[in-house]
Structures are given as C-alpha cells and as structure tokens.
C-alpha cells in the first residue's frame, strides 16, 4: 500500500466524495490498493448522517457511470473482429425505421462522438410507466433522436450515440447487451463483481449515489444505476449502467494495456486507442476512449481511458506500464461537489511516482 495514496484519498473524504477506492498496477502487478470513506454516509438530500455507515473496502462495488462506454466499445469491437459488424457501415441498415440519426452515420462516428447526435435524451419524461414494453418503447424513442449537427462536423459528447452503439451490438450479437458483456468480457476475464443490475445480495458492498426523490425507493440510490436514461431503459444501456469493483476494472484495463487478449486482437486495440483526429475536442479521441483527457490523466498526458459522472475513472498508460483506477461516490448525496478533478490528478501523479520510484 502507498502511504501517500492513502493520505490523498483520506483527505478527499468526505468533502469530495463519501467513499473512494484506488488501485495502481505497474506492469500487471498491483502495487497499491487503498479504500477510504463510507459506502452510505447520508440519509438524503439534507445530508443528515446515518447512524450506521459501512466503511469502503477493497472489494466495494461502485456505479461506473460512463466507464460503461468502454465495455460497450469492447463488445462492439469483438463483433467487428468476427465480421458481424463493420466500423464504417451505416448503422441505419441495422436499426428500425424510427432511427433518427443521419443515414451516413457509422459506428466509427458514434464511437468518436462525431455523429452529430445531442448529448442526452430522457425518454422517461416522454413515455411514463415501467416494464419491458415501456423500456423497449423508450429505446425506440432514444434511437429516434435527430442530429444536432452534421455528421463529422465536430466533437459532441453523446450518450444518445452510445445508447445507439449498444443497441447495434444487441442486434448484431443476437443477445441483450448485459448478456453480451457477460459472455464477451466478464466471464473471459473472471470479473465476478462486474455487470449490470447487481443482485440484491451485493447491495451491502455497493456505494450509494444520489438522493432522487422521483424514484420509488426512499433515500439515496444504492444498487440501482444513477444515470436517469439508463434507469429509464431498465438499467442496461450502452452509455451507463455497469457496476464493478476497482480490482475488476483494473483487470479490464490491463487487458487493454497488454493488447486485448483474450478478448481482442492487438491490432484491434491499436485501432481503438489511436488518435482519430476529432475536431473540436480538448483531448485526442480513439474509439470509445479519450486520449490525454486533462480531466483524468494528470501528468500521464498520453494515457487513454474514460471518466464517469459518479466520480469514477480508468486511466491506462502503456508507455508507463500503468493502469490506474479511481472509483468514488462523488454524487452522494447530491451531485455538484467540487474537487473530483484534483483528486483524479493527485491519484494519477502518485501512480506515476510509484511507477518511476519517485
């Protein structure tokens, strides 16, 4: 364990986040794992302390939020390797007539966020109710979203686009997205605590997120996806919804760092992580991954990965032989808490120090 990493996390609790777990792996060996804080600290929006507050542990489970996008990307790329999909084939040919994107949009556009689709859409505000039929109707509603800009015109981060990617994967893969993630990623990698819609028995290990009065449960959300659109779609979507431990996310990151085995071929990972020269972005962009994102990489300026709205991040630095995972609950009990960017930078800087012996 790194004493400095422990100090960094403990200093962030509870001002930045209520719970945090960080893992640093160098050349595939975990050199530091630190947990701090409490999985459920507050009863609701009033931020009243609970009488019993379970501590965060190394095996605690967090809502990954947009790190889910990397899992969706890997599923799609595995289907591309099998010839079931083509990155440059228009996705309209795969989707129902209600599809609203431009007819020339491809998976490559969607994975680089250059399809022109808007950032989000809340189908639950348009279609009330619950159940499989409602979720299916809401999916059609999201897929019907018209573009906000011409295809390829500029970078526009879009959950709508990644929901579309997930649906294309389901159609090509012949199974629901959660089943594809399980069969193609979590089972081959042995990620026992990773997946959508975690079982009820895992709830004591799950970090709470935000208090959402519009939902039927009382108090802060715990064990159900935080993201409103993913929740409206039944908890499974291409942009959000996966829960995992820091150890499992580290193994997933190591798979990418070392070339993709046993899931992807090295040339596929190389294509995924190369700079696609996207216009209008403050960082370089690969397929589903951000390269040198100043919000998460800190001094690891050539690293790739992704962040999540709940306070999560995965940073992979092949040159430095590093995989850095930070899972937090920065939206518990409410979103908008300052300091998560600084925390991510501090963890990345400490990881670099561990790798270089500084």
C-alpha positions in Angstrom: 0.0 0.0 0.0 1.1 3.5 -0.8 1.0 5.8 2.3 0.8 8.8 0.1 -2.1 7.4 -1.8 -3.8 6.7 1.5 -3.3 10.3 2.5 -4.7 11.5 -0.8 -7.9 9.5 -0.5 -8.5 10.2 3.2 -8.1 13.9 2.5 -10.8 13.8 -0.1 -13.3 12.2 2.3 -16.0 13.4 2.8 -15.5 16.8 1.1 -15.0 15.5 -2.4 -16.6 12.0 -2.1 -18.1 9.9 0.6 -16.2 6.8 -0.4 -13.2 6.1 -2.6 -11.1 3.1 -3.7 -8.0 3.5 -5.8 -5.8 0.8 -7.4 -2.4 1.3 -9.2 -1.0 -1.5 -11.2 2.6 -1.4 -12.7 3.5 -4.0 -15.4 0.4 -6.0 -14.3 1.3 -6.1 -10.6 -0.9 -4.3 -8.2 1.4 -2.0 -6.2 -1.2 -0.1 -4.3 -4.8 -0.5 -3.2 -6.4 2.0 -0.9 -10.0 2.3 0.4 -11.4 5.3 2.3 -14.7 6.6 3.5 -18.1 5.1 3.9 -20.4 3.4 1.3 -23.5 5.1 2.6 -23.0 8.2 4.7 -26.1 10.3 4.3 -29.8 9.6 4.5 -30.8 12.0 1.8 -30.6 15.5 0.3 -30.4 17.1 3.7 -27.0 15.4 4.2 -28.0 14.0 7.6 -25.5 11.4 8.8 -26.8 7.9 9.1 -26.3 6.2 12.5 -24.6 3.2 10.8 -22.2 4.0 8.0 -20.5 0.9 6.4 -16.8 1.5 5.5 -15.5 1.3 2.0 -13.3 -1.8 1.4 -11.1 -3.0 -1.4 -14.0 -5.2 -2.7 -16.6 -2.4 -2.6 -18.7 -2.0 -5.7 -19.4 1.3 -7.5 -21.6 2.5 -10.2 -19.1 3.1 -13.1 -21.3 5.5 -15.0 -19.6 6.3 -18.3 -16.8 3.9 -17.9 -19.5 1.6 -19.2 -18.9 3.1 -22.6 -15.5 1.2 -22.7 -17.2 -2.1 -22.1 -19.7 -1.4 -24.8 -16.9 -0.5 -27.2 -15.0 -3.7 -26.5 -18.2 -5.7 -27.1 -18.7 -4.0 -30.5 -15.1 -4.4 -31.5 -15.3 -8.1 -30.7 -18.2 -8.3 -33.1 -16.3 -6.4 -35.7 -13.5 -9.0 -35.4 -16.0 -11.8 -36.0 -17.3 -10.0 -39.1 -20.7 -9.4 -37.6 -20.2 -5.6 -37.8 -18.2 -3.1 -39.8 -17.0 0.1 -38.2 -17.7 2.0 -41.4 -21.0 0.6 -42.3 -24.0 2.9 -41.9 -25.8 1.9 -38.7 -29.2 2.8 -40.2 -29.2 -0.5 -42.0 -29.3 -2.3 -38.7 -31.8 -0.1 -36.9 -35.6 0.2 -37.0 -37.3 2.8 -39.3 -37.6 5.0 -36.2 -33.9 5.7 -36.2 -33.4 9.4 -36.3 -29.7 9.9 -37.0 -28.3 10.8 -40.3 -28.2 7.9 -42.8 -24.5 8.1 -43.2 -23.6 7.7 -39.5 -21.3 4.7 -38.8 -20.1 3.0 -35.7 -16.8 4.9 -36.1 -18.8 8.2 -35.9 -20.7 7.0 -32.9 -17.6 5.8 -31.0 -15.7 9.0 -31.7 -18.7 11.2 -30.8 -18.8 12.8 -34.3 -22.3 11.5 -35.3 -23.8 14.9 -34.6 -26.2 13.5 -32.0 -27.1 15.5 -28.9 -25.6 14.7 -25.5 -28.7 13.2 -23.9 -32.4 12.4 -24.1 -34.7 11.5 -21.2 -37.3 9.0 -22.7 -38.9 8.6 -19.3 -40.2 12.2 -19.5 -41.9 11.3 -22.8 -43.2 7.7 -22.0 -44.4 7.1 -18.5 -44.7 3.7 -16.9 -42.5 0.7 -16.3 -41.8 -2.8 -17.6 -40.2 -4.4 -20.6 -42.6 -3.0 -23.2 -42.2 0.5 -21.8 -38.4 0.1 -21.8 -38.5 -1.0 -25.4 -40.6 1.9 -26.4 -38.2 4.3 -24.7 -35.3 2.7 -26.5 -37.0 3.4 -29.8 -37.6 7.0 -28.6 -33.8 7.4 -27.9 -33.0 5.9 -31.3 -35.3 8.4 -33.0 -33.4 11.4 -31.7 -32.5 13.7 -34.6 -28.9 15.0 -35.0 -28.0 18.4 -33.6 -25.1 18.9 -36.0 -23.9 17.5 -39.4 -22.1 14.2 -39.3 -18.3 14.7 -38.8 -18.7 18.4 -38.3 -17.4 18.4 -34.7 -17.0 16.5 -31.5 -20.1 16.4 -29.4 -20.1 14.0 -26.5 -23.3 12.0 -26.8 -24.9 9.4 -24.5 -27.5 9.1 -27.2 -24.8 7.9 -29.6 -23.5 5.3 -27.2 -27.0 4.0 -26.4 -27.3 3.5 -30.2 -24.0 1.6 -30.2 -25.3 -0.7 -27.5 -28.5 -1.4 -29.5 -26.5 -2.1 -32.7 -24.4 -4.6 -30.6 -27.5 -6.3 -29.4 -28.9 -6.7 -32.9 -25.6 -7.9 -34.4 -24.8 -10.1 -31.4 -28.2 -11.7 -31.1 -28.5 -11.1 -27.3 -29.2 -8.3 -24.8 -26.3 -6.0 -24.0 -25.8 -7.3 -20.5 -25.5 -10.9 -21.8 -23.0 -9.8 -24.4 -20.9 -8.0 -21.7 -21.0 -11.1 -19.6 -20.2 -13.6 -22.3 -17.5 -11.5 -24.1 -15.8 -9.6 -21.2 -16.7 -10.5 -17.6 -16.6 -14.3 -17.9 -13.4 -14.5 -20.0 -11.6 -12.1 -17.7 -13.0 -13.6 -14.5 -14.7 -10.3 -13.4 -17.0 -11.8 -10.8 -18.3 -8.5 -9.4 -18.9 -6.6 -12.7 -22.2 -6.3 -14.5 -25.4 -4.5 -15.0 -28.3 -4.6 -12.4 -26.3 -6.1 -9.4 -28.1 -8.7 -7.4 -29.8 -7.7 -4.2 -27.3 -9.7 -2.1 -24.5 -7.4 -3.3 -26.2 -4.3 -2.0 -24.2 -4.2 1.3 -21.0 -3.8 -0.8 -22.3 -1.1 -3.1 -21.6 2.6 -2.7 -24.6 4.8 -2.5 -25.1 7.6 -5.0 -27.6 10.4 -5.2 -30.9 11.1 -3.5 -33.5 11.0 -6.3 -37.0 11.8 -4.9 -38.6 11.0 -8.2 -37.7 7.3 -7.8 -39.8 4.9 -5.7 -37.1 3.9 -3.3 -36.6 6.0 -0.2 -33.4 7.9 0.4 -30.2 7.7 -1.6 -29.9 5.3 -4.6 -27.9 2.2 -3.7 -27.6 -0.7 -6.1 -29.5 0.8 -9.0 -28.0 2.8 -11.8 -27.6 6.5 -11.1 -27.9 7.7 -14.7 -31.5 8.7 -15.5 -31.6 7.5 -19.1 -30.0 4.1 -18.2 -32.6 3.7 -15.4 -35.4 4.6 -17.8 -34.2 1.9 -20.2 -34.3 -0.8 -17.5 -30.8 -0.4 -16.1 -29.0 -1.7 -19.2 -27.6 0.7 -21.8 -24.5 1.3 -23.9 -23.5 4.5 -22.1 -24.0 3.7 -18.4 -25.2 1.0 -16.0 -22.3 -1.3 -15.2 -21.2 -1.7 -11.6 -17.8 -3.1 -10.6 -15.0 -3.3 -8.0 -11.8 -1.4 -8.5 -10.0 -4.7 -8.8 -12.2 -5.9 -11.7 -11.8 -2.5 -13.5 -8.1 -2.9 -13.1 -8.1 -6.3 -14.8 -10.3 -4.9 -17.6 -7.8 -2.0 -18.0 -4.8 -4.4 -18.0 -6.5 -6.4 -20.8 -6.4 -3.2 -23.0 -2.9 -2.2 -21.9 -1.4 -5.6 -22.8 -3.0 -5.8 -26.3 -6.5 -7.2 -25.8 -6.1 -10.9 -25.1 -8.2 -13.0 -24.5 -10.9 -10.7 -25.9 -9.5 -8.6 -28.7 -6.6 -8.8 -31.1 -3.6 -6.4 -30.7 -4.4 -4.6 -34.0 -8.0 -4.0 -32.8 -6.8 -2.4 -29.6 -4.3 -0.3 -31.6 -7.2 1.0 -33.7 -9.2 1.6 -30.6 -6.5 3.7 -29.0 -5.1 5.6 -31.9 -5.8 9.3 -32.3 -8.8 9.7 -34.8 -8.1 13.4 -35.1 -11.5 14.5 -33.9 -12.2 18.2 -34.5 -13.4 20.4 -31.6 -12.3 18.2 -28.7 -9.9 19.3 -25.9 -8.3 15.9 -25.9 -7.5 13.3 -28.5 -10.1 10.6 -29.2 -9.9 6.9 -30.1 -12.8 4.5 -30.5 -14.7 5.0 -27.2 -11.6 6.1 -25.4 -10.2 9.5 -24.6 -6.5 10.0 -25.0 -4.8 12.6 -22.8 -8.0 13.8 -21.3 -6.9 16.6 -18.9 -9.8 15.9 -16.6 -8.4 12.5 -15.6 -4.8 11.8 -16.7 -2.9 14.4 -14.8 0.8 14.0 -15.7 0.0 10.9 -17.7 -0.6 13.0 -20.8 -0.5 10.2 -23.3 -2.7 7.8 -21.3 -6.1 6.7 -22.5 -9.3 5.9 -20.6 -12.6 7.4 -19.5 -14.3 9.0 -16.6 -17.7 8.5 -15.1 -20.2 11.1 -13.7 -20.4 9.3 -10.4 -16.8 10.1 -9.7 -15.0 7.2 -11.4 -12.1 7.0 -13.8 -9.9 4.4 -15.6 -6.5 5.6 -16.9 -4.2 3.3 -18.9 -0.7 4.4 -19.8 1.1 1.8 -22.0 4.3 3.8 -22.1 4.5 3.9 -18.3 3.2 0.3 -18.0 0.5 1.7 -15.7 -3.2 1.1 -15.1 -4.8 3.5 -12.6 -8.4 3.1 -11.3 -10.3 5.5 -9.1 -13.8 4.7 -8.0 -15.7 7.2 -5.8 -19.2 8.3 -4.8 -18.8 12.0 -5.5 -22.6 12.3 -6.2 -23.6 11.1 -2.7 -26.0 12.5 -1.6 -26.1 15.2 -4.3 -24.2 16.0 -7.5 -22.0 19.1 -8.0 -19.4 18.5 -5.2 -16.1 20.2 -6.1 -12.7 18.6 -6.2 -13.0 15.4 -8.2 -10.7 16.6 -10.9 -8.0 17.5 -8.4 -8.4 14.1 -6.8 -8.1 12.3 -10.1 -4.9 14.3 -10.9 -3.4 13.6 -7.5 -4.0 9.8 -7.9 -2.5 9.8 -11.4 0.5 11.7 -10.1 1.0 9.3 -7.3 0.7 6.4 -9.7 3.4 7.9 -11.8 5.6 8.2 -8.8 5.0 4.6 -7.9 6.0 3.5 -11.4 9.1 5.6 -11.6 10.2 5.2 -7.9 10.0 8.9 -7.2 
